[in-house]
């Protein structure tokens, strides 16, 4: 075999190796990009009560520069009621991966409590309101509820885990005091919530024949219904720790970090009040049976 044939064989071998190597590298980086380069939404556990939605968002900001300042949650609920709910909130703009806790307003609880939520589809949109850049994450209602109710990481833990700059954490646009969802009065300015549990409205509800706020959170209902005893009350999976039940009847309901429990030896003789808590539960996980 001549020397030139051997040289050609070696050159061909090297070229094939080079092509195969480049293809392998390209595949590897393509897979890496697909697996780790896609924007990722992580639903987090909000440490605040009521209407807060906590989430983390990671994206490649050097490849896709954007100033993210808005989150929208849409519920498409063709078989239930309401058929569509959309809540949208702005927050302090972020230019790199971040985590934040956003007060979504009362529409968020309406959305979670929609009839036939389990048949609905839900969409979370993270976007830049100025440039129109947006990322959309679709899921079924039950999956969203599960992610919200079973989220373990808080905003602080997520920021710590991903070594994000803590200065990227936004402050909520409104600072709502803890446990103000149902029972507390609105502080300052003399504004009050007109509900049976608010002592300021005792006279009003007493006038309806229900006995006023000091007697029971079920004053209005008591005007038309006789109280009754409960045989058993329990919480099914799916609690979103909104605190509504505890605000209504703290002797019975205790809201923990990730769910609500029934207190040991809870009094079960005020059925109307337990019923009120069950009806206030936005995700309808409070169940009870009446004593016969
Ligand atoms: S049981 Fe219902 S009302 Fe009570 S904290 Fe959980 S979601 Fe809220």
Boltz pocket constraint, residues with backbone or C-beta under 6 A from the ligand:
constraints:
  - pocket:
      binder: B
      contacts: [[A, 235], [A, 238], [A, 239], [A, 240], [A, 241], [A, 242], [A, 243], [A, 244], [A, 245], [A, 246], [A, 253], [A, 255], [A, 259], [A, 260], [A, 277], [A, 280], [A, 281], [A, 282], [A, 283], [A, 284], [A, 285], [A, 286]]
      max_distance: 6.0
